[in-house]
Amino acid sequence: MVLMRAARLWCRRTVTVLVCLLPSWLFAQSNGSSLTDAAQVPGLVGSERQPPKADCRQLRALGGTSFAVISADPVSGLCRVHALIPQEIQLMLELPDHWNGRLYVLGNGGYAGESVIGDYGQVERGRAHALGFATVFSNLGHDNAREPGTSWARNSFAKKIDYGLRALHVTTLAAKQIVLDYYGTQPHHSYFDGCSTGGGQALKAAQRFPDDYDGIVGGAPVFDFVELQLYGLNNQLAVARTPLSRELVARLGQRIMELYDARDGVADGVIENPLAIDFDPARDLPRASPGHQGFTDAEVSALAQIYAGLRLDGRHLAPGVPVGAEPAGQMYSDSRFSAAPPESGWATRLIPDAKGYMQQRENVESWLKYLAFEIDEPDMSIFRFDPRRDVPRLGAMSTIMDATNPDLSLFAARGGKMLIYHGWADTGVNPLTTVHYYDRVRQGMGAGVADFFRLFMVPGMFHCRGGLGTDRFDALSAIIAWVESNKAPESLLAARVIDGKQVRTRPLCPYPRVAHYRGTGSTDDARNFSCQQPTS
């Protein structure tokens, strides 16, 4: 928390730095629950282990034009290999003394640049090592300590290519080569797991590099920078014109829950399916008047813009915010689910958090300056951006940064499986963008999509974790069972945990199905719900 406060102070004081973001190691690199249900996967716990064929220190001699090994040292039952891929892609590969034959690749957070000699993904890596996985992750070609935010991208097309396209793929290839040299055989299965930026990497791997992984898990995917940042731009223009207070958003959340919470048959503080909600701020919000608390015309107008999204000449360029993220929900201060004071899902995106920090505008403007256009435009801002003039200029960098191709036929043909999840109360990465992508895949590839690719929407969950409902679920074990035992996930068991106690469980259902209360029994027990097609 001290480091977080320092980062925020740096953000407020910096006026010439290219971007002001919390360091990406403060972003969730996964949901945080990977491999917690490993005992439920046939053959994973207690699987046959394989010793290495080589001495760890012999790996220091590996490399050539494709990669160089910086160090290879035995540490606590692991061979820890720090390697470099030109130009500046660093990776950390950890090889257990007793290997289960599998490779686990972790995705990145934020704008990446995580130190590979730090504790990034330590919780997930520790669980994986205990089960015998080899693990690897990369900094994607830059160091966020030296080049914070997107400053690494300034005048560096090579680093943009590494971040957007190349780094994860070549990291995976190098890891597999080192595994072969160390154990004498390639992994029999390789898995990828990431959230946010890592979720975008998941989709990019399936689209561009279908042979890299047998199973892919991606959460809250940042896979369409154009739509993501236009969504954020629309929000920021609305709140720049009419700032919204934390108190106002709390009243907004109360009103929305009064109107819609029980629509799914359960009054639990969570909107199960925002797609079924027709919220109109002008119609549904009380107006302020002398002696009566309500919403002013300016506030209603700003909210209408936020919920409607960005439109231009009849085209919907970016979706609006789904309802359901407004109330304060569960927050965490670190990757170990340490509790933090509750915040609205709108905090840091559309309203400041309790410490006055607001991130979304900084995200948008950093992208506009150094990642949106072929030639950097350091003077660009949300106020200078003209959608009619500038949206057509976004295509070139979108080709590098984005993963919007709905054709996953090569990934499906080689037998790959993919599970994507997204919280319905995520205001950082709009869940509607993910839903619309999955709909395009289904439209293009037909009913067979569910044989290899399933989307799970998480009611009430914020970005990757936290929020108003359940947020603990093990998607990685589910994908391993699907790949290795052909056990497709018909649902995921999710839990809500407060003060170390499990207070609610619910099934997460493959989209478009939703969890339906059977009508009897506790509404905090997943056994009393079933996955059904939505009724509206």
Phi and psi in degrees as a GROMACS rama.xvg file:
@    title "Ramachandran Plot"
@    xaxis  label "Phi"
@    yaxis  label "Psi"
@TYPE xy
-62.8342  -43.213  VAL-2
-65.2504  -36.9257  LEU-3
-64.1246  -43.8143  MET-4
-63.5846  -38.547  ARG-5
-64.2504  -39.8362  ALA-6
-63.1794  -40.6065  ALA-7
-67.877  -38.171  ARG-8
-63.7439  -42.2234  LEU-9
-59.1553  -40.6312  TRP-10
-61.2138  -44.2664  CYS-11
-69.5674  -32.8675  ARG-12
-85.7892  -20.0389  ARG-13
-80.9646  130.307  THR-14
-119.176  -21.4308  VAL-15
-111.119  -10.9743  THR-16
-63.7907  147.329  VAL-17
-65.1361  -32.7295  LEU-18
-152.887  150.769  VAL-19
-122.476  99.766  CYS-20
-133.559  151.91  LEU-21
-61.331  144.206  LEU-22
-54.7558  144.171  PRO-23
-66.1426  -18.1467  SER-24
-70.454  -9.57431  TRP-25
-87.7435  -6.95398  LEU-26
-87.4654  153.914  PHE-27
-72.8553  125.94  ALA-28
-87.3729  -13.8111  GLN-29
-156.086  -178.874  SER-30
-68.889  -18.7267  ASN-31
94.0386  -4.17035  GLY-32
-114.478  11.1449  SER-33
-59.4974  133.599  SER-34
70.3626  12.1131  LEU-35
-73.3294  -20.6864  THR-36
-109.202  27.8862  ASP-37
-59.0184  -29.0834  ALA-38
-64.3224  -18.8904  ALA-39
-84.6814  -6.60798  GLN-40
-92.9389  119.257  VAL-41
-56.8635  127.098  PRO-42
81.6376  0.863371  GLY-43
-86.6231  -53.8515  LEU-44
-76.5601  128.766  VAL-45
77.8885  14.9216  GLY-46
-68.6104  160.425  SER-47
-59.8325  135.318  GLU-48
-110.079  152.186  ARG-49
-124.484  128.551  GLN-50
-79.7916  161.812  PRO-51
-70.7689  158.316  PRO-52
-96.023  -14.4307  LYS-53
-126.421  164.361  ALA-54
-79.1376  137.899  ASP-55
-52.0729  -41.6728  CYS-56
-68.0146  -20.1123  ARG-57
-66.3613  -23.063  GLN-58
-68.1068  -15.4285  LEU-59
-63.7783  -21.359  ARG-60
-85.7827  -5.80737  ALA-61
-73.3102  163.305  LEU-62
118.869  -178.109  GLY-63
166.283  -134.087  GLY-64
-73.6939  -24.0623  THR-65
-87.9661  -36.1181  SER-66
-159.723  162.398  PHE-67
-131.187  136.283  ALA-68
-86.0385  120.78  VAL-69
-80.4043  -44.7531  ILE-70
-152.37  153.063  SER-71
-147.226  110.372  ALA-72
-137.49  139.344  ASP-73
-75.3193  126.934  PRO-74
-142.663  111.86  VAL-75
50.2247  54.2321  SER-76
80.7222  8.61107  GLY-77
-128.46  152.096  LEU-78
-101.277  112.275  CYS-79
-99.4843  115.81  ARG-80
-113.276  118.048  VAL-81
-104.1  119.391  HIS-82
-130.694  161.735  ALA-83
-127.038  132.988  LEU-84
-112.035  124.914  ILE-85
-57.3068  142.139  PRO-86
-83.2122  -51.9773  GLN-87
-132.97  25.3317  GLU-88
-79.9314  113.575  ILE-89
-102.595  146.478  GLN-90
-137.727  153.6  LEU-91
-123.18  115.772  MET-92
-112.018  126.323  LEU-93
-118.242  119.852  GLU-94
-113.745  116.464  LEU-95
-74.4139  151.103  PRO-96
-63.2773  -26.1204  ASP-97
-126.66  96.8415  HIS-98
-93.7096  138.819  TRP-99
-92.7259  6.90669  ASN-100
87.2879  5.54796  GLY-101
-118.055  149.575  ARG-102
-113.035  131.269  LEU-103
-116.632  117.202  TYR-104
-108.797  124.74  VAL-105
-96.382  140.542  LEU-106
-84.2323  -178.116  GLY-107
-107.763  169.531  ASN-108
-120.956  157.395  GLY-109
53.5669  -134.721  GLY-110
-94.7128  21.4777  TYR-111
63.6894  -153.894  ALA-112
82.8355  17.5951  GLY-113
-65.1117  142.424  GLU-114
-67.6306  127.72  SER-115
-81.6144  -7.58401  VAL-116
-102.567  8.29132  ILE-117
-95.3347  -155.605  GLY-118
-106.048  23.3052  ASP-119
-59.1527  129.991  TYR-120
64.5172  22.4328  GLY-121
-60.7797  -38.4735  GLN-122
-64.2548  -48.8613  VAL-123
-65.004  -42.2011  GLU-124
-63.2495  -40.4897  ARG-125
-62.0386  -43.439  GLY-126
-62.3865  -42.8719  ARG-127
-65.4584  -42.6635  ALA-128
-62.6308  -38.5698  HIS-129
-61.525  -27.2133  ALA-130
-92.4881  -3.9689  LEU-131
97.0182  8.80868  GLY-132
-73.3096  144.118  PHE-133
-82.4649  138.835  ALA-134
-125.577  151.887  THR-135
-151.293  145.298  VAL-136
-149.713  164.811  PHE-137
-131.591  160.029  SER-138
-90.8217  1.93698  ASN-139
62.2481  19.7747  LEU-140
101.279  10.0798  GLY-141
-155.831  167.085  HIS-142
-117.157  113.094  ASP-143
-73.8788  -10.4052  ASN-144
-74.7171  -37.2696  ALA-145
-87.3275  -32.0152  ARG-146
-130.951  78.5856  GLU-147
-67.8279  158.52  PRO-148
60.9168  -125.59  GLY-149
-110.106  17.5929  THR-150
-60.9629  -27.5258  SER-151
-61.4794  -24.4335  TRP-152
-83.7636  -13.9402  ALA-153
-62.2864  118.83  ARG-154
56.8135  29.2602  ASN-155
-131.801  89.8615  SER-156
-66.6624  -33.8786  PHE-157
-62.209  -41.781  ALA-158
-69.9918  -31.9581  LYS-159
-65.3569  -41.2228  LYS-160
-63.3162  -43.472  ILE-161
-62.6177  -47.2428  ASP-162
-63.9237  -45.9191  TYR-163
-83.1974  -29.031  GLY-164
-131.233  -47.9095  LEU-165
-94.3771  -38.8911  ARG-166
-61.6758  -47.9126  ALA-167
-63.1149  -41.1272  LEU-168
-63.2467  -49.9422  HIS-169
-71.029  -28.8719  VAL-170
-61.2327  -44.5497  THR-171
-64.4897  -42.1488  THR-172
-63.9594  -43.7463  LEU-173
-63.7838  -41.7302  ALA-174
-60.1898  -43.0291  ALA-175
-65.3722  -35.7264  LYS-176
-66.9482  -42.6675  GLN-177
-67.2677  -39.1275  ILE-178
-57.6954  -43.9183  VAL-179
-61.1036  -43.3643  LEU-180
-67.162  -32.7557  ASP-181
-83.1915  -43.689  TYR-182
-102.425  -12.3844  TYR-183
83.401  7.11983  GLY-184
-156.006  153.905  THR-185
-75.501  159.622  GLN-186
-58.5844  139.177  PRO-187
-79.3939  -19.8558  HIS-188
-147.037  142.009  HIS-189
-124.766  137.37  SER-190
-129.446  145.199  TYR-191
-118.808  143.606  PHE-192
-145.834  121.839  ASP-193
-162.242  159.747  GLY-194
-133.697  152.273  CYS-195
67.7711  -115.566  SER-196
-55.1232  -40.6919  THR-197
-62.0595  -33.4074  GLY-198
-65.0775  -38.5722  GLY-199
-65.5294  -38.3  GLY-200
-61.0207  -35.9879  GLN-201
-59.6272  -49.3995  ALA-202
-67.4771  -37.4126  LEU-203
-64.5374  -39.1435  LYS-204
-61.5808  -44.5626  ALA-205
-64.6799  -36.4188  ALA-206
-79.9187  -44.2353  GLN-207
-100.754  -32.9145  ARG-208
-128.695  63.2909  PHE-209
-65.079  -14.9165  PRO-210
-90.6391  -4.86113  ASP-211
-71.0522  -38.5882  ASP-212
-133.822  145.561  TYR-213
-82.774  -35.5705  ASP-214
-135.216  139.342  GLY-215
-130.963  130.879  ILE-216
-119.843  128.106  VAL-217
-137.233  132.653  GLY-218
-116.593  148.727  GLY-219
38.4166  58.3089  ALA-220
-71.1762  128.247  PRO-221
-88.1296  86.3728  VAL-222
-120.491  -8.9986  PHE-223
-133.719  84.0648  ASP-224
-60.1069  -36.236  PHE-225
-60.9321  -53.3354  VAL-226
-68.1517  -39.9714  GLU-227
-58.3873  -48.5819  LEU-228
-78.3921  -28.5894  GLN-229
-68.7824  -35.2396  LEU-230
-59.569  -48.8364  TYR-231
-64.6117  -38.6412  GLY-232
-59.5834  -44.6381  LEU-233
-60.6511  -43.7822  ASN-234
-60.7847  -45.8722  ASN-235
-70.4619  -32.9669  GLN-236
-65.9599  -37.0088  LEU-237
-66.0694  -46.4078  ALA-238
-80.2942  -19.1764  VAL-239
-68.5985  -36.8358  ALA-240
-74.6869  -41.3214  ARG-241
-136.985  90.2893  THR-242
-58.7017  141.351  PRO-243
-108.949  131.595  LEU-244
-84.9167  162.341  SER-245
-62.6796  -37.6051  ARG-246
-65.8869  -39.6057  GLU-247
-64.3988  -43.3258  LEU-248
-67.5528  -32.6324  VAL-249
-62.4243  -41.6715  ALA-250
-68.3308  -36.1547  ARG-251
-61.5198  -45.9567  LEU-252
-62.2499  -39.8093  GLY-253
-62.4636  -42.5855  GLN-254
-64.9554  -43.48  ARG-255
-64.3806  -39.9017  ILE-256
-68.3626  -36.0809  MET-257
-59.5757  -39.7246  GLU-258
-78.5509  -38.3417  LEU-259
-126.04  -11.6767  TYR-260
-56.2645  -42.8994  ASP-261
-86.4909  2.36314  ALA-262
-59.4772  -28.1417  ARG-263
-89.3229  7.24788  ASP-264
93.2476  -2.83731  GLY-265
-137.61  121.65  VAL-266
-89.6008  95.3558  ALA-267
-133.192  11.5809  ASP-268
77.9902  12.308  GLY-269
-133.868  132.817  VAL-270
-91.0152  113.86  ILE-271
-64.9582  -44.7521  GLU-272
-137.272  90.4997  ASN-273
-59.1068  -21.9098  PRO-274
-64.1878  -21.1942  LEU-275
-90.3049  1.87148  ALA-276
-102.764  130.643  ILE-277
-111.579  89.9641  ASP-278
-103.311  126.591  PHE-279
-124.326  107.396  ASP-280
-54.5379  -39.5689  PRO-281
-65.7316  -32.5971  ALA-282
-88.7216  -36.0127  ARG-283
-103.763  -7.36885  ASP-284
-104.797  137.233  LEU-285
-69.7466  143.713  PRO-286
-91.4022  145.56  ARG-287
-69.8991  141.998  ALA-288
-153.285  163.541  SER-289
-53.3399  121.738  PRO-290
83.2449  -0.898078  GLY-291
-131.169  125.94  HIS-292
-76.0519  135.689  GLN-293
-169.563  -154.803  GLY-294
-116.435  134.483  PHE-295
-75.3519  166.24  THR-296
-59.1587  -40.1501  ASP-297
-65.0909  -40.0914  ALA-298
-67.2212  -41.138  GLU-299
-62.7988  -40.9016  VAL-300
-63.6481  -43.5245  SER-301
-63.5487  -43.6027  ALA-302
-65.0319  -38.2186  LEU-303
-60.2697  -40.7363  ALA-304
-65.3701  -41.5234  GLN-305
-65.0928  -43.5449  ILE-306
-77.5252  -23.0432  TYR-307
-84.7548  -29.2668  ALA-308
87.7101  -173.825  GLY-309
-98.4856  124.618  LEU-310
-122.303  148.084  ARG-311
-148.481  119.452  LEU-312
51.6391  42.7929  ASP-313
83.238  -5.40352  GLY-314
-96.1493  141.828  ARG-315
-94.4786  100.214  HIS-316
-78.297  -28.5698  LEU-317
-156.266  143.109  ALA-318
-75.1808  161.296  PRO-319
-86.0598  176.335  GLY-320
-72.2021  126.645  VAL-321
-66.9221  151.325  PRO-322
-72.5935  153.377  VAL-323
119.223  -9.34599  GLY-324
-98.9467  0.345054  ALA-325
-70.5996  -41.8043  GLU-326
-68.7825  161.018  PRO-327
-69.9293  138.219  ALA-328
-136.489  -176.694  GLY-329
-68.3536  134.624  GLN-330
-128.902  159.581  MET-331
-130.305  151.913  TYR-332
-98.5626  -8.46935  SER-333
-159.4  179.576  ASP-334
-74.2269  -4.84114  SER-335
-97.3525  15.1926  ARG-336
65.9639  29.0534  PHE-337
-67.1711  130.464  SER-338
-66.8999  142.616  ALA-339
-127.305  163.883  ALA-340
-57.3683  141.628  PRO-341
-59.43  146.618  PRO-342
-139.013  155.529  GLU-343
-66.6202  150.535  SER-344
-64.3949  -13.9455  GLY-345
-85.2325  -11.3866  TRP-346
-64.1448  139.608  ALA-347
70.9374  -9.46861  THR-348
-104.236  -57.7652  ARG-349
-114.56  -18.7117  LEU-350
-136.013  155.722  ILE-351
-67.0493  152.671  PRO-352
-80.0461  -172.487  ASP-353
-62.1107  -22.2596  ALA-354
-100.112  8.22953  LYS-355
85.5998  10.2323  GLY-356
-92.0503  137.875  TYR-357
-137.469  120.746  MET-358
-95.5359  -33.7798  GLN-359
-61.3656  -40.6592  GLN-360
-61.9154  -40.2942  ARG-361
-64.0002  -39.4814  GLU-362
-58.8732  -48.384  ASN-363
-63.4929  -47.6062  VAL-364
-70.813  -32.3802  GLU-365
-65.3228  -39.9533  SER-366
-63.2321  -46.1642  TRP-367
-58.8135  -36.8238  LEU-368
-75.0531  -40.9816  LYS-369
-131.16  -4.69822  TYR-370
-129.242  -7.57423  LEU-371
-87.5023  -34.2169  ALA-372
-120.128  157.565  PHE-373
-59.4268  -39.3244  GLU-374
-110.241  128.447  ILE-375
-56.4637  142.918  ASP-376
-128.939  78.9142  GLU-377
-64.2252  -13.7996  PRO-378
-93.6565  -0.21795  ASP-379
-70.9062  145.826  MET-380
-147.381  174.113  SER-381
-64.1219  -26.9263  ILE-382
-83.6964  -24.8182  PHE-383
-88.8551  -18.8454  ARG-384
-70.8494  126.463  PHE-385
-113.798  106.101  ASP-386
-52.9208  -40.6227  PRO-387
-65.0003  -39.688  ARG-388
-82.1734  -40.3826  ARG-389
-97.0368  -26.5378  ASP-390
-58.3731  -42.4163  VAL-391
-61.7039  -18.5161  PRO-392
-87.4877  -0.301312  ARG-393
-87.0747  -8.72905  LEU-394
-64.706  -39.8881  GLY-395
-63.2593  -48.7982  ALA-396
-73.1203  -27.5872  MET-397
-60.4802  -36.0842  SER-398
-59.2261  -33.3485  THR-399
-84.9959  -42.4584  ILE-400
-88.4552  -26.4248  MET-401
-105.025  164.868  ASP-402
-138.491  66.8999  ALA-403
-104.142  3.22268  THR-404
-69.9454  120.152  ASN-405
-81.541  -0.432299  PRO-406
-86.3104  104.201  ASP-407
-111.214  25.4781  LEU-408
-65.152  -35.4805  SER-409
-68.0613  -40.1542  LEU-410
-64.4537  -42.863  PHE-411
-65.7215  -40.2692  ALA-412
-65.4206  -32.7556  ALA-413
-87.7547  6.60572  ARG-414
89.537  12.2678  GLY-415
-68.6435  153.126  GLY-416
-126.149  142.752  LYS-417
-139.333  137.934  MET-418
-126.89  121.058  LEU-419
-113.32  138.626  ILE-420
-129.535  155.904  TYR-421
-156.986  133.903  HIS-422
-75.2172  133.558  GLY-423
-69.0168  -18.5582  TRP-424
-105.323  27.6548  ALA-425
-87.5322  111.408  ASP-426
-96.3069  -5.9177  THR-427
-79.4988  -49.5118  GLY-428
-119.03  113.927  VAL-429
-64.1271  122.107  ASN-430
-64.9551  -23.5029  PRO-431
-65.6879  -31.1331  LEU-432
-61.6519  -41.0311  THR-433
-68.3014  -44.5549  THR-434
-59.5272  -44.6305  VAL-435
-65.1667  -36.259  HIS-436
-64.0207  -46.4787  TYR-437
-61.5805  -37.7804  TYR-438
-61.8433  -38.7761  ASP-439
-66.402  -39.0871  ARG-440
-62.2742  -44.7519  VAL-441
-63.8792  -40.1436  ARG-442
-65.2181  -38.0892  GLN-443
-81.965  -30.6858  GLY-444
-112.431  -7.82182  MET-445
85.1797  -170.698  GLY-446
-64.9048  -19.7511  ALA-447
-73.4607  -4.09727  GLY-448
-56.3448  -40.9355  VAL-449
-63.7039  -12.23  ALA-450
-74.6598  -17.1771  ASP-451
-139.704  -11.3292  PHE-452
-143.721  121.773  PHE-453
-132.034  143.277  ARG-454
-110.256  132.184  LEU-455
-120.107  115.168  PHE-456
-89.4512  140.478  MET-457
-113.677  102.675  VAL-458
-58.231  130.793  PRO-459
78.3641  -4.19917  GLY-460
-82.2053  139.096  MET-461
-78.5686  -152.979  PHE-462
-75.6661  105.82  HIS-463
73.4196  -31.5682  CYS-464
-165.386  176.012  ARG-465
75.0769  179.227  GLY-466
118.395  -149.336  GLY-467
-103.271  -16.2812  LEU-468
-127.079  -144.173  GLY-469
-76.5251  145.588  THR-470
-146.907  5.05153  ASP-471
-107.411  114.687  ARG-472
-157.435  148.802  PHE-473
-105.598  89.4848  ASP-474
-75.576  -28.7507  ALA-475
-68.0054  -43.8864  LEU-476
-62.0037  -35.3528  SER-477
-63.7463  -39.883  ALA-478
-71.8351  -34.2034  ILE-479
-64.4869  -42.6531  ILE-480
-63.0949  -35.8758  ALA-481
-68.0507  -45.4196  TRP-482
-68.5014  -47.4152  VAL-483
-94.5234  -20.334  GLU-484
-124.162  5.13874  SER-485
55.368  34.6805  ASN-486
-101.021  91.1579  LYS-487
-67.246  138.097  ALA-488
-74.884  110.203  PRO-489
-80.0887  -19.7706  GLU-490
-165.61  164.571  SER-491
-118.426  134.929  LEU-492
-83.8802  118.622  LEU-493
-115.053  149.383  ALA-494
-129.211  154.026  ALA-495
-111.429  127.703  ARG-496
-123.559  127.423  VAL-497
-128.61  128.241  ILE-498
52.0729  39.1961  ASP-499
78.8288  2.5141  GLY-500
-113.875  134.489  LYS-501
-76.5444  114.484  GLN-502
-106.761  -10.9578  VAL-503
-159.489  143.399  ARG-504
-128.586  147.698  THR-505
-147.105  150.736  ARG-506
-81.5018  137.635  PRO-507
-94.5844  132.807  LEU-508
-109.153  146.953  CYS-509
-63.9179  125.871  PRO-510
-58.3829  138.369  TYR-511
-93.0734  7.91384  PRO-512
-68.8184  154.479  ARG-513
-131.137  159.671  VAL-514
-75.0665  125.125  ALA-515
-116.181  126.831  HIS-516
-70.0961  131.187  TYR-517
-73.522  -15.7993  ARG-518
106.171  -10.4864  GLY-519
-137.275  154.597  THR-520
87.4669  172.115  GLY-521
-63.6797  136.689  SER-522
-80.4177  2.05537  THR-523
-101.255  10.6679  ASP-524
-119.821  119.309  ASP-525
-58.0004  -25.3724  ALA-526
-66.1564  -15.8662  ARG-527
-96.8375  16.7207  ASN-528
-128.181  154.415  PHE-529
-136.897  155.415  SER-530
-86.1456  121.394  CYS-531
-132.952  158.802  GLN-532
-65.6327  141.368  GLN-533
-63.8567  146.816  PRO-534
-85.9108  -16.4102  THR-535
